Amino acid sequence: MYLDFGFTTGKFKGSSISIFSRNPLIETERELSVVGGRGEFRMAEGYARLKNYFFDGTTVIIEYNVTVIHY
């Protein structure tokens, strides 16, 4: 799975964080890699911890807690 979270307001407006990793939705909690970004997050490294709050086979609500170690 590849995600690119873009910021549209605040200190990081115009920047983004890129996440890329395997994302097994059936696991309640999992960890994905932060592999880069744009703007303030160019060359970012870190991880994202994901937690399912709701999953019924077709709809998923997920909390993302992202930690950037270097940017």
Predicted model as a PDB file, atoms N, CA, C, CB and O in Angstrom, pLDDT in the B-factor column:
MODEL        1                                                                  
ATOM      1  N   MET A   1       0.840  -1.157   0.000  1.00 90.00           N  
ATOM      2  CA  MET A   1       0.000   0.000   0.000  1.00 90.00           C  
ATOM      3  C   MET A   1       0.892   1.229   0.000  1.00 90.00           C  
ATOM      4  CB  MET A   1      -0.960  -0.007   1.203  1.00 90.00           C  
ATOM      5  O   MET A   1       1.919   1.262   0.678  1.00 90.00           O  
ATOM      6  N   TYR A   2       0.497   2.231  -0.759  1.00 94.00           N  
ATOM      7  CA  TYR A   2       1.216   3.503  -0.786  1.00 94.00           C  
ATOM      8  C   TYR A   2       0.241   4.626  -0.443  1.00 94.00           C  
ATOM      9  CB  TYR A   2       1.880   3.746  -2.181  1.00 94.00           C  
ATOM     10  O   TYR A   2      -0.848   4.707  -1.011  1.00 94.00           O  
ATOM     11  N   LEU A   3       0.638   5.492   0.493  1.00 93.00           N  
ATOM     12  CA  LEU A   3      -0.173   6.656   0.878  1.00 93.00           C  
ATOM     13  C   LEU A   3       0.696   7.905   0.846  1.00 93.00           C  
ATOM     14  CB  LEU A   3      -0.801   6.461   2.295  1.00 93.00           C  
ATOM     15  O   LEU A   3       1.889   7.846   1.141  1.00 93.00           O  
ATOM     16  N   ASP A   4       0.104   9.018   0.493  1.00 95.00           N  
ATOM     17  CA  ASP A   4       0.788  10.296   0.542  1.00 95.00           C  
ATOM     18  C   ASP A   4      -0.158  11.272   1.233  1.00 95.00           C  
ATOM     19  CB  ASP A   4       1.202  10.797  -0.898  1.00 95.00           C  
ATOM     20  O   ASP A   4      -1.149  11.705   0.645  1.00 95.00           O  
ATOM     21  N   PHE A   5       0.150  11.616   2.483  1.00 94.00           N  
ATOM     22  CA  PHE A   5      -0.689  12.533   3.256  1.00 94.00           C  
ATOM     23  C   PHE A   5      -0.193  13.953   3.029  1.00 94.00           C  
ATOM     24  CB  PHE A   5      -0.673  12.174   4.779  1.00 94.00           C  
ATOM     25  O   PHE A   5       0.939  14.278   3.389  1.00 94.00           O  
ATOM     26  N   GLY A   6      -1.021  14.798   2.439  1.00 96.00           N  
ATOM     27  CA  GLY A   6      -0.665  16.181   2.175  1.00 96.00           C  
ATOM     28  C   GLY A   6      -1.261  17.124   3.205  1.00 96.00           C  
ATOM     29  O   GLY A   6      -2.402  16.952   3.633  1.00 96.00           O  
ATOM     30  N   PHE A   7      -0.479  18.122   3.600  1.00 96.00           N  
ATOM     31  CA  PHE A   7      -0.932  19.121   4.564  1.00 96.00           C  
ATOM     32  C   PHE A   7      -1.394  20.353   3.804  1.00 96.00           C  
ATOM     33  CB  PHE A   7       0.195  19.481   5.579  1.00 96.00           C  
ATOM     34  O   PHE A   7      -0.695  20.830   2.910  1.00 96.00           O  
ATOM     35  N   THR A   8      -2.563  20.872   4.150  1.00 97.00           N  
ATOM     36  CA  THR A   8      -3.136  22.010   3.425  1.00 97.00           C  
ATOM     37  C   THR A   8      -3.189  23.289   4.256  1.00 97.00           C  
ATOM     38  CB  THR A   8      -4.525  21.666   2.956  1.00 97.00           C  
ATOM     39  O   THR A   8      -3.478  24.360   3.723  1.00 97.00           O  
ATOM     40  N   THR A   9      -2.913  23.187   5.556  1.00 97.00           N  
ATOM     41  CA  THR A   9      -2.907  24.372   6.414  1.00 97.00           C  
ATOM     42  C   THR A   9      -1.799  24.244   7.455  1.00 97.00           C  
ATOM     43  CB  THR A   9      -4.286  24.564   7.103  1.00 97.00           C  
ATOM     44  O   THR A   9      -1.202  23.179   7.612  1.00 97.00           O  
ATOM     45  N   GLY A  10      -1.537  25.319   8.151  1.00 96.00           N  
ATOM     46  CA  GLY A  10      -0.601  25.298   9.271  1.00 96.00           C  
ATOM     47  C   GLY A  10       0.861  25.313   8.869  1.00 96.00           C  
ATOM     48  O   GLY A  10       1.207  25.615   7.727  1.00 96.00           O  
ATOM     49  N   LYS A  11       1.700  24.986   9.816  1.00 93.00           N  
ATOM     50  CA  LYS A  11       3.151  25.033   9.673  1.00 93.00           C  
ATOM     51  C   LYS A  11       3.662  24.217   8.484  1.00 93.00           C  
ATOM     52  CB  LYS A  11       3.800  24.537  10.939  1.00 93.00           C  
ATOM     53  O   LYS A  11       4.634  24.608   7.839  1.00 93.00           O  
ATOM     54  N   PHE A  12       3.013  23.087   8.190  1.00 94.00           N  
ATOM     55  CA  PHE A  12       3.492  22.180   7.148  1.00 94.00           C  
ATOM     56  C   PHE A  12       2.702  22.291   5.837  1.00 94.00           C  
ATOM     57  CB  PHE A  12       3.430  20.758   7.652  1.00 94.00           C  
ATOM     58  O   PHE A  12       2.755  21.386   5.004  1.00 94.00           O  
ATOM     59  N   LYS A  13       1.973  23.396   5.653  1.00 96.00           N  
ATOM     60  CA  LYS A  13       1.178  23.594   4.433  1.00 96.00           C  
ATOM     61  C   LYS A  13       2.052  23.397   3.192  1.00 96.00           C  
ATOM     62  CB  LYS A  13       0.537  25.009   4.420  1.00 96.00           C  
ATOM     63  O   LYS A  13       3.134  23.975   3.083  1.00 96.00           O  
ATOM     64  N   GLY A  14       1.564  22.567   2.253  1.00 96.00           N  
ATOM     65  CA  GLY A  14       2.290  22.293   1.022  1.00 96.00           C  
ATOM     66  C   GLY A  14       3.237  21.109   1.109  1.00 96.00           C  
ATOM     67  O   GLY A  14       3.789  20.691   0.092  1.00 96.00           O  
ATOM     68  N   SER A  15       3.437  20.561   2.299  1.00 96.00           N  
ATOM     69  CA  SER A  15       4.311  19.403   2.496  1.00 96.00           C  
ATOM     70  C   SER A  15       3.481  18.125   2.532  1.00 96.00           C  
ATOM     71  CB  SER A  15       5.133  19.551   3.801  1.00 96.00           C  
ATOM     72  O   SER A  15       2.257  18.175   2.660  1.00 96.00           O  
ATOM     73  N   SER A  16       4.153  16.976   2.418  1.00 96.00           N  
ATOM     74  CA  SER A  16       3.452  15.696   2.534  1.00 96.00           C  
ATOM     75  C   SER A  16       4.373  14.651   3.139  1.00 96.00           C  
ATOM     76  CB  SER A  16       2.936  15.225   1.160  1.00 96.00           C  
ATOM     77  O   SER A  16       5.594  14.811   3.148  1.00 96.00           O  
ATOM     78  N   ILE A  17       3.777  13.582   3.641  1.00 96.00           N  
ATOM     79  CA  ILE A  17       4.496  12.428   4.179  1.00 96.00           C  
ATOM     80  C   ILE A  17       4.077  11.214   3.364  1.00 96.00           C  
ATOM     81  CB  ILE A  17       4.202  12.220   5.715  1.00 96.00           C  
ATOM     82  O   ILE A  17       2.889  10.978   3.146  1.00 96.00           O  
ATOM     83  N   SER A  18       5.081  10.433   2.909  1.00 97.00           N  
ATOM     84  CA  SER A  18       4.816   9.238   2.102  1.00 97.00           C  
ATOM     85  C   SER A  18       5.001   7.979   2.938  1.00 97.00           C  
ATOM     86  CB  SER A  18       5.739   9.199   0.868  1.00 97.00           C  
ATOM     87  O   SER A  18       6.011   7.811   3.621  1.00 97.00           O  
ATOM     88  N   ILE A  19       4.002   7.093   2.870  1.00 96.00           N  
ATOM     89  CA  ILE A  19       4.007   5.832   3.624  1.00 96.00           C  
ATOM     90  C   ILE A  19       3.884   4.691   2.627  1.00 96.00           C  
ATOM     91  CB  ILE A  19       2.844   5.784   4.686  1.00 96.00           C  
ATOM     92  O   ILE A  19       3.060   4.738   1.713  1.00 96.00           O  
ATOM     93  N   PHE A  20       4.709   3.662   2.810  1.00 94.00           N  
ATOM     94  CA  PHE A  20       4.702   2.524   1.888  1.00 94.00           C  
ATOM     95  C   PHE A  20       5.015   1.253   2.657  1.00 94.00           C  
ATOM     96  CB  PHE A  20       5.724   2.729   0.736  1.00 94.00           C  
ATOM     97  O   PHE A  20       6.061   1.156   3.298  1.00 94.00           O  
ATOM     98  N   SER A  21       4.112   0.274   2.601  1.00 93.00           N  
ATOM     99  CA  SER A  21       4.356  -1.009   3.258  1.00 93.00           C  
ATOM    100  C   SER A  21       3.166  -1.932   3.042  1.00 93.00           C  
ATOM    101  CB  SER A  21       4.622  -0.814   4.769  1.00 93.00           C  
ATOM    102  O   SER A  21       2.139  -1.522   2.501  1.00 93.00           O  
ATOM    103  N   ARG A  22       3.313  -3.157   3.462  1.00 91.00           N  
ATOM    104  CA  ARG A  22       2.218  -4.123   3.459  1.00 91.00           C  
ATOM    105  C   ARG A  22       1.219  -3.700   4.538  1.00 91.00           C  
ATOM    106  CB  ARG A  22       2.743  -5.592   3.707  1.00 91.00           C  
ATOM    107  O   ARG A  22       1.617  -3.285   5.627  1.00 91.00           O  
ATOM    108  N   ASN A  23      -0.081  -3.805   4.234  1.00 87.00           N  
ATOM    109  CA  ASN A  23      -1.104  -3.339   5.168  1.00 87.00           C  
ATOM    110  C   ASN A  23      -2.205  -4.388   5.308  1.00 87.00           C  
ATOM    111  CB  ASN A  23      -1.699  -1.992   4.698  1.00 87.00           C  
ATOM    112  O   ASN A  23      -3.250  -4.274   4.667  1.00 87.00           O  
ATOM    113  N   PRO A  24      -1.985  -5.407   6.138  1.00 87.00           N  
ATOM    114  CA  PRO A  24      -3.003  -6.447   6.317  1.00 87.00           C  
ATOM    115  C   PRO A  24      -4.179  -5.945   7.168  1.00 87.00           C  
ATOM    116  CB  PRO A  24      -2.377  -7.692   6.969  1.00 87.00           C  
ATOM    117  O   PRO A  24      -4.076  -5.885   8.393  1.00 87.00           O  
ATOM    118  N   LEU A  25      -5.284  -5.588   6.526  1.00 79.00           N  
ATOM    119  CA  LEU A  25      -6.437  -4.988   7.219  1.00 79.00           C  
ATOM    120  C   LEU A  25      -7.040  -5.887   8.294  1.00 79.00           C  
ATOM    121  CB  LEU A  25      -7.504  -4.640   6.215  1.00 79.00           C  
ATOM    122  O   LEU A  25      -7.661  -5.389   9.233  1.00 79.00           O  
ATOM    123  N   ILE A  26      -6.867  -7.199   8.173  1.00 81.00           N  
ATOM    124  CA  ILE A  26      -7.467  -8.086   9.179  1.00 81.00           C  
ATOM    125  C   ILE A  26      -6.741  -8.018  10.520  1.00 81.00           C  
ATOM    126  CB  ILE A  26      -7.468  -9.521   8.674  1.00 81.00           C  
ATOM    127  O   ILE A  26      -7.280  -8.457  11.536  1.00 81.00           O  
ATOM    128  N   GLU A  27      -5.511  -7.468  10.534  1.00 87.00           N  
ATOM    129  CA  GLU A  27      -4.807  -7.262  11.807  1.00 87.00           C  
ATOM    130  C   GLU A  27      -5.305  -5.956  12.428  1.00 87.00           C  
ATOM    131  CB  GLU A  27      -3.245  -7.227  11.599  1.00 87.00           C  
ATOM    132  O   GLU A  27      -5.350  -4.924  11.759  1.00 87.00           O  
ATOM    133  N   THR A  28      -5.676  -6.005  13.702  1.00 88.00           N  
ATOM    134  CA  THR A  28      -6.219  -4.827  14.388  1.00 88.00           C  
ATOM    135  C   THR A  28      -5.200  -3.702  14.486  1.00 88.00           C  
ATOM    136  CB  THR A  28      -6.695  -5.205  15.781  1.00 88.00           C  
ATOM    137  O   THR A  28      -5.542  -2.537  14.280  1.00 88.00           O  
ATOM    138  N   GLU A  29      -3.937  -4.040  14.801  1.00 94.00           N  
ATOM    139  CA  GLU A  29      -2.875  -3.040  14.896  1.00 94.00           C  
ATOM    140  C   GLU A  29      -1.705  -3.478  14.034  1.00 94.00           C  
ATOM    141  CB  GLU A  29      -2.425  -2.833  16.370  1.00 94.00           C  
ATOM    142  O   GLU A  29      -1.371  -4.662  13.981  1.00 94.00           O  
ATOM    143  N   ARG A  30      -1.074  -2.507  13.349  1.00 94.00           N  
ATOM    144  CA  ARG A  30       0.046  -2.820  12.487  1.00 94.00           C  
ATOM    145  C   ARG A  30       0.928  -1.589  12.325  1.00 94.00           C  
ATOM    146  CB  ARG A  30      -0.443  -3.328  11.121  1.00 94.00           C  
ATOM    147  O   ARG A  30       0.559  -0.486  12.727  1.00 94.00           O  
ATOM    148  N   GLU A  31       2.114  -1.799  11.721  1.00 95.00           N  
ATOM    149  CA  GLU A  31       3.082  -0.726  11.557  1.00 95.00           C  
ATOM    150  C   GLU A  31       3.523  -0.650  10.101  1.00 95.00           C  
ATOM    151  CB  GLU A  31       4.296  -0.937  12.483  1.00 95.00           C  
ATOM    152  O   GLU A  31       3.832  -1.673   9.490  1.00 95.00           O  
ATOM    153  N   LEU A  32       3.552   0.560   9.541  1.00 95.00           N  
ATOM    154  CA  LEU A  32       3.975   0.791   8.167  1.00 95.00           C  
ATOM    155  C   LEU A  32       5.151   1.759   8.174  1.00 95.00           C  
ATOM    156  CB  LEU A  32       2.802   1.344   7.302  1.00 95.00           C  
ATOM    157  O   LEU A  32       5.349   2.493   9.143  1.00 95.00           O  
ATOM    158  N   SER A  33       5.929   1.761   7.101  1.00 95.00           N  
ATOM    159  CA  SER A  33       7.130   2.597   7.009  1.00 95.00           C  
ATOM    160  C   SER A  33       6.840   3.961   6.401  1.00 95.00           C  
ATOM    161  CB  SER A  33       8.192   1.893   6.189  1.00 95.00           C  
ATOM    162  O   SER A  33       6.105   4.073   5.420  1.00 95.00           O  
ATOM    163  N   VAL A  34       7.432   5.008   7.000  1.00 96.00           N  
ATOM    164  CA  VAL A  34       7.466   6.328   6.372  1.00 96.00           C  
ATOM    165  C   VAL A  34       8.718   6.326   5.503  1.00 96.00           C  
ATOM    166  CB  VAL A  34       7.477   7.521   7.449  1.00 96.00           C  
ATOM    167  O   VAL A  34       9.825   6.126   6.005  1.00 96.00           O  
ATOM    168  N   VAL A  35       8.545   6.547   4.201  1.00 95.00           N  
ATOM    169  CA  VAL A  35       9.664   6.405   3.266  1.00 95.00           C  
ATOM    170  C   VAL A  35      10.082   7.719   2.603  1.00 95.00           C  
ATOM    171  CB  VAL A  35       9.302   5.411   2.202  1.00 95.00           C  
ATOM    172  O   VAL A  35      10.949   7.715   1.729  1.00 95.00           O  
ATOM    173  N   GLY A  36       9.496   8.810   2.993  1.00 95.00           N  
ATOM    174  CA  GLY A  36       9.879  10.093   2.417  1.00 95.00           C  
ATOM    175  C   GLY A  36       8.775  11.104   2.503  1.00 95.00           C  
ATOM    176  O   GLY A  36       7.837  10.959   3.287  1.00 95.00           O  
ATOM    177  N   GLY A  37       8.888  12.132   1.691  1.00 95.00           N  
ATOM    178  CA  GLY A  37       7.886  13.179   1.671  1.00 95.00           C  
ATOM    179  C   GLY A  37       8.319  14.315   0.782  1.00 95.00           C  
ATOM    180  O   GLY A  37       9.306  14.218   0.052  1.00 95.00           O  
ATOM    181  N   ARG A  38       7.566  15.399   0.852  1.00 95.00           N  
ATOM    182  CA  ARG A  38       7.862  16.605   0.085  1.00 95.00           C  
ATOM    183  C   ARG A  38       7.896  17.789   1.033  1.00 95.00           C  
ATOM    184  CB  ARG A  38       6.816  16.829  -1.044  1.00 95.00           C  
ATOM    185  O   ARG A  38       7.390  17.716   2.153  1.00 95.00           O  
ATOM    186  N   GLY A  39       8.493  18.872   0.580  1.00 95.00           N  
ATOM    187  CA  GLY A  39       8.524  20.091   1.389  1.00 95.00           C  
ATOM    188  C   GLY A  39       9.302  19.888   2.674  1.00 95.00           C  
ATOM    189  O   GLY A  39      10.446  19.434   2.644  1.00 95.00           O  
ATOM    190  N   GLU A  40       8.695  20.217   3.795  1.00 94.00           N  
ATOM    191  CA  GLU A  40       9.347  20.081   5.104  1.00 94.00           C  
ATOM    192  C   GLU A  40       9.703  18.632   5.441  1.00 94.00           C  
ATOM    193  CB  GLU A  40       8.446  20.644   6.188  1.00 94.00           C  
ATOM    194  O   GLU A  40      10.542  18.391   6.309  1.00 94.00           O  
ATOM    195  N   PHE A  41       9.080  17.675   4.770  1.00 94.00           N  
ATOM    196  CA  PHE A  41       9.327  16.262   5.067  1.00 94.00           C  
ATOM    197  C   PHE A  41      10.181  15.572   4.007  1.00 94.00           C  
ATOM    198  CB  PHE A  41       8.014  15.532   5.206  1.00 94.00           C  
ATOM    199  O   PHE A  41      10.180  14.344   3.921  1.00 94.00           O  
ATOM    200  N   ARG A  42      10.908  16.340   3.204  1.00 93.00           N  
ATOM    201  CA  ARG A  42      11.810  15.753   2.212  1.00 93.00           C  
ATOM    202  C   ARG A  42      12.805  14.845   2.936  1.00 93.00           C  
ATOM    203  CB  ARG A  42      12.556  16.866   1.396  1.00 93.00           C  
ATOM    204  O   ARG A  42      13.394  15.243   3.941  1.00 93.00           O  
ATOM    205  N   MET A  43      12.988  13.641   2.430  1.00 93.00           N  
ATOM    206  CA  MET A  43      13.909  12.636   2.992  1.00 93.00           C  
ATOM    207  C   MET A  43      13.457  12.128   4.372  1.00 93.00           C  
ATOM    208  CB  MET A  43      15.319  13.228   3.104  1.00 93.00           C  
ATOM    209  O   MET A  43      14.284  11.658   5.153  1.00 93.00           O  
ATOM    210  N   ALA A  44      12.171  12.216   4.674  1.00 95.00           N  
ATOM    211  CA  ALA A  44      11.655  11.786   5.976  1.00 95.00           C  
ATOM    212  C   ALA A  44      11.851  10.279   6.170  1.00 95.00           C  
ATOM    213  CB  ALA A  44      10.162  12.148   6.108  1.00 95.00           C  
ATOM    214  O   ALA A  44      11.810   9.506   5.213  1.00 95.00           O  
ATOM    215  N   GLU A  45      12.060   9.886   7.402  1.00 95.00           N  
ATOM    216  CA  GLU A  45      12.127   8.486   7.817  1.00 95.00           C  
ATOM    217  C   GLU A  45      11.275   8.345   9.061  1.00 95.00           C  
ATOM    218  CB  GLU A  45      13.607   8.021   8.080  1.00 95.00           C  
ATOM    219  O   GLU A  45      11.146   9.291   9.839  1.00 95.00           O  
ATOM    220  N   GLY A  46      10.690   7.167   9.256  1.00 96.00           N  
ATOM    221  CA  GLY A  46       9.899   6.935  10.448  1.00 96.00           C  
ATOM    222  C   GLY A  46       8.938   5.782  10.264  1.00 96.00           C  
ATOM    223  O   GLY A  46       9.174   4.879   9.461  1.00 96.00           O  
ATOM    224  N   TYR A  47       7.852   5.824  11.016  1.00 96.00           N  
ATOM    225  CA  TYR A  47       6.868   4.740  10.958  1.00 96.00           C  
ATOM    226  C   TYR A  47       5.485   5.279  11.280  1.00 96.00           C  
ATOM    227  CB  TYR A  47       7.243   3.602  11.933  1.00 96.00           C  
ATOM    228  O   TYR A  47       5.331   6.339  11.887  1.00 96.00           O  
ATOM    229  N   ALA A  48       4.487   4.519  10.856  1.00 96.00           N  
ATOM    230  CA  ALA A  48       3.095   4.857  11.150  1.00 96.00           C  
ATOM    231  C   ALA A  48       2.463   3.643  11.826  1.00 96.00           C  
ATOM    232  CB  ALA A  48       2.305   5.265   9.842  1.00 96.00           C  
ATOM    233  O   ALA A  48       2.531   2.529  11.307  1.00 96.00           O  
ATOM    234  N   ARG A  49       1.862   3.860  12.961  1.00 96.00           N  
ATOM    235  CA  ARG A  49       1.125   2.796  13.639  1.00 96.00           C  
ATOM    236  C   ARG A  49      -0.352   2.971  13.321  1.00 96.00           C  
ATOM    237  CB  ARG A  49       1.377   2.817  15.186  1.00 96.00           C  
ATOM    238  O   ARG A  49      -0.926   4.038  13.539  1.00 96.00           O  
ATOM    239  N   LEU A  50      -0.953   1.920  12.807  1.00 95.00           N  
ATOM    240  CA  LEU A  50      -2.352   1.949  12.404  1.00 95.00           C  
ATOM    241  C   LEU A  50      -3.173   1.083  13.336  1.00 95.00           C  
ATOM    242  CB  LEU A  50      -2.514   1.481  10.951  1.00 95.00           C  
ATOM    243  O   LEU A  50      -2.726   0.024  13.775  1.00 95.00           O  
ATOM    244  N   LYS A  51      -4.384   1.543  13.636  1.00 95.00           N  
ATOM    245  CA  LYS A  51      -5.290   0.792  14.508  1.00 95.00           C  
ATOM    246  C   LYS A  51      -6.685   0.838  13.910  1.00 95.00           C  
ATOM    247  CB  LYS A  51      -5.289   1.367  15.962  1.00 95.00           C  
ATOM    248  O   LYS A  51      -7.215   1.918  13.646  1.00 95.00           O  
ATOM    249  N   ASN A  52      -7.280  -0.322  13.697  1.00 91.00           N  
ATOM    250  CA  ASN A  52      -8.651  -0.392  13.201  1.00 91.00           C  
ATOM    251  C   ASN A  52      -9.622  -0.065  14.331  1.00 91.00           C  
ATOM    252  CB  ASN A  52      -8.954  -1.792  12.608  1.00 91.00           C  
ATOM    253  O   ASN A  52      -9.523  -0.620  15.426  1.00 91.00           O  
ATOM    254  N   TYR A  53     -10.554   0.833  14.057  1.00 90.00           N  
ATOM    255  CA  TYR A  53     -11.635   1.106  14.997  1.00 90.00           C  
ATOM    256  C   TYR A  53     -12.933   0.449  14.556  1.00 90.00           C  
ATOM    257  CB  TYR A  53     -11.836   2.604  15.149  1.00 90.00           C  
ATOM    258  O   TYR A  53     -13.797   0.144  15.379  1.00 90.00           O  
ATOM    259  N   PHE A  54     -13.064   0.234  13.249  1.00 89.00           N  
ATOM    260  CA  PHE A  54     -14.262  -0.413  12.724  1.00 89.00           C  
ATOM    261  C   PHE A  54     -13.885  -1.114  11.436  1.00 89.00           C  
ATOM    262  CB  PHE A  54     -15.418   0.615  12.491  1.00 89.00           C  
ATOM    263  O   PHE A  54     -13.200  -0.542  10.589  1.00 89.00           O  
ATOM    264  N   PHE A  55     -14.336  -2.365  11.284  1.00 85.00           N  
ATOM    265  CA  PHE A  55     -14.070  -3.128  10.067  1.00 85.00           C  
ATOM    266  C   PHE A  55     -15.181  -4.144   9.888  1.00 85.00           C  
ATOM    267  CB  PHE A  55     -12.677  -3.828  10.124  1.00 85.00           C  
ATOM    268  O   PHE A  55     -15.345  -5.037  10.719  1.00 85.00           O  
ATOM    269  N   ASP A  56     -15.958  -4.016   8.794  1.00 88.00           N  
ATOM    270  CA  ASP A  56     -17.050  -4.968   8.555  1.00 88.00           C  
ATOM    271  C   ASP A  56     -16.918  -5.692   7.215  1.00 88.00           C  
ATOM    272  CB  ASP A  56     -18.384  -4.247   8.610  1.00 88.00           C  
ATOM    273  O   ASP A  56     -17.891  -6.261   6.718  1.00 88.00           O  
ATOM    274  N   GLY A  57     -15.723  -5.673   6.631  1.00 80.00           N  
ATOM    275  CA  GLY A  57     -15.508  -6.337   5.359  1.00 80.00           C  
ATOM    276  C   GLY A  57     -15.558  -5.398   4.168  1.00 80.00           C  
ATOM    277  O   GLY A  57     -14.891  -5.638   3.162  1.00 80.00           O  
ATOM    278  N   THR A  58     -16.345  -4.325   4.267  1.00 88.00           N  
ATOM    279  CA  THR A  58     -16.416  -3.352   3.172  1.00 88.00           C  
ATOM    280  C   THR A  58     -16.046  -1.940   3.629  1.00 88.00           C  
ATOM    281  CB  THR A  58     -17.817  -3.345   2.572  1.00 88.00           C  
ATOM    282  O   THR A  58     -15.599  -1.129   2.818  1.00 88.00           O  
ATOM    283  N   THR A  59     -16.225  -1.639   4.915  1.00 90.00           N  
ATOM    284  CA  THR A  59     -15.923  -0.314   5.458  1.00 90.00           C  
ATOM    285  C   THR A  59     -14.895  -0.449   6.569  1.00 90.00           C  
ATOM    286  CB  THR A  59     -17.207   0.383   5.983  1.00 90.00           C  
ATOM    287  O   THR A  59     -15.004  -1.325   7.427  1.00 90.00           O  
ATOM    288  N   VAL A  60     -13.885   0.434   6.546  1.00 85.00           N  
ATOM    289  CA  VAL A  60     -12.844   0.415   7.572  1.00 85.00           C  
ATOM    290  C   VAL A  60     -12.620   1.840   8.072  1.00 85.00           C  
ATOM    291  CB  VAL A  60     -11.515  -0.197   7.018  1.00 85.00           C  
ATOM    292  O   VAL A  60     -12.516   2.770   7.272  1.00 85.00           O  
ATOM    293  N   ILE A  61     -12.544   2.014   9.401  1.00 92.00           N  
ATOM    294  CA  ILE A  61     -12.152   3.279  10.010  1.00 92.00           C  
ATOM    295  C   ILE A  61     -10.835   3.021  10.717  1.00 92.00           C  
ATOM    296  CB  ILE A  61     -13.253   3.831  11.003  1.00 92.00           C  
ATOM    297  O   ILE A  61     -10.755   2.167  11.600  1.00 92.00           O  
ATOM    298  N   ILE A  62      -9.780   3.774  10.322  1.00 92.00           N  
ATOM    299  CA  ILE A  62      -8.428   3.515  10.809  1.00 92.00           C  
ATOM    300  C   ILE A  62      -7.841   4.775  11.437  1.00 92.00           C  
ATOM    301  CB  ILE A  62      -7.525   3.014   9.664  1.00 92.00           C  
ATOM    302  O   ILE A  62      -7.966   5.865  10.879  1.00 92.00           O  
ATOM    303  N   GLU A  63      -7.198   4.628  12.601  1.00 95.00           N  
ATOM    304  CA  GLU A  63      -6.435   5.711  13.222  1.00 95.00           C  
ATOM    305  C   GLU A  63      -4.982   5.575  12.768  1.00 95.00           C  
ATOM    306  CB  GLU A  63      -6.550   5.671  14.798  1.00 95.00           C  
ATOM    307  O   GLU A  63      -4.410   4.487  12.829  1.00 95.00           O  
ATOM    308  N   TYR A  64      -4.381   6.688  12.309  1.00 94.00           N  
ATOM    309  CA  TYR A  64      -2.977   6.727  11.919  1.00 94.00           C  
ATOM    310  C   TYR A  64      -2.223   7.553  12.955  1.00 94.00           C  
ATOM    311  CB  TYR A  64      -2.799   7.322  10.479  1.00 94.00           C  
ATOM    312  O   TYR A  64      -2.583   8.703  13.208  1.00 94.00           O  
ATOM    313  N   ASN A  65      -1.176   6.978  13.559  1.00 96.00           N  
ATOM    314  CA  ASN A  65      -0.294   7.693  14.468  1.00 96.00           C  
ATOM    315  C   ASN A  65       1.091   7.650  13.832  1.00 96.00           C  
ATOM    316  CB  ASN A  65      -0.298   7.061  15.927  1.00 96.00           C  
ATOM    317  O   ASN A  65       1.750   6.611  13.858  1.00 96.00           O  
ATOM    318  N   VAL A  66       1.541   8.772  13.259  1.00 95.00           N  
ATOM    319  CA  VAL A  66       2.770   8.806  12.471  1.00 95.00           C  
ATOM    320  C   VAL A  66       3.883   9.454  13.276  1.00 95.00           C  
ATOM    321  CB  VAL A  66       2.554   9.563  11.146  1.00 95.00           C  
ATOM    322  O   VAL A  66       3.701  10.527  13.852  1.00 95.00           O  
ATOM    323  N   THR A  67       5.045   8.793  13.315  1.00 96.00           N  
ATOM    324  CA  THR A  67       6.243   9.312  13.958  1.00 96.00           C  
ATOM    325  C   THR A  67       7.307   9.502  12.898  1.00 96.00           C  
ATOM    326  CB  THR A  67       6.739   8.365  15.085  1.00 96.00           C  
ATOM    327  O   THR A  67       7.693   8.549  12.221  1.00 96.00           O  
ATOM    328  N   VAL A  68       7.789  10.741  12.749  1.00 94.00           N  
ATOM    329  CA  VAL A  68       8.863  11.043  11.815  1.00 94.00           C  
ATOM    330  C   VAL A  68      10.131  11.216  12.638  1.00 94.00           C  
ATOM    331  CB  VAL A  68       8.550  12.326  10.953  1.00 94.00           C  
ATOM    332  O   VAL A  68      10.206  12.090  13.501  1.00 94.00           O  
ATOM    333  N   ILE A  69      11.136  10.369  12.362  1.00 89.00           N  
ATOM    334  CA  ILE A  69      12.373  10.384  13.128  1.00 89.00           C  
ATOM    335  C   ILE A  69      13.367  11.371  12.539  1.00 89.00           C  
ATOM    336  CB  ILE A  69      12.985   8.991  13.178  1.00 89.00           C  
ATOM    337  O   ILE A  69      14.114  12.008  13.282  1.00 89.00           O  
ATOM    338  N   HIS A  70      13.389  11.508  11.216  1.00 76.00           N  
ATOM    339  CA  HIS A  70      14.340  12.398  10.565  1.00 76.00           C  
ATOM    340  C   HIS A  70      13.668  13.099   9.390  1.00 76.00           C  
ATOM    341  CB  HIS A  70      15.586  11.619  10.094  1.00 76.00           C  
ATOM    342  O   HIS A  70      13.007  12.461   8.571  1.00 76.00           O  
ATOM    343  N   TYR A  71      13.840  14.391   9.316  1.00 59.00           N  
ATOM    344  CA  TYR A  71      13.403  15.141   8.142  1.00 59.00           C  
ATOM    345  C   TYR A  71      14.213  16.389   7.997  1.00 59.00           C  
ATOM    346  CB  TYR A  71      11.926  15.482   8.225  1.00 59.00           C  
ATOM    347  O   TYR A  71      13.996  17.161   7.063  1.00 59.00           O  
TER     348      TYR A  71                                                      
ENDMDL                                                                          
END                                                                             
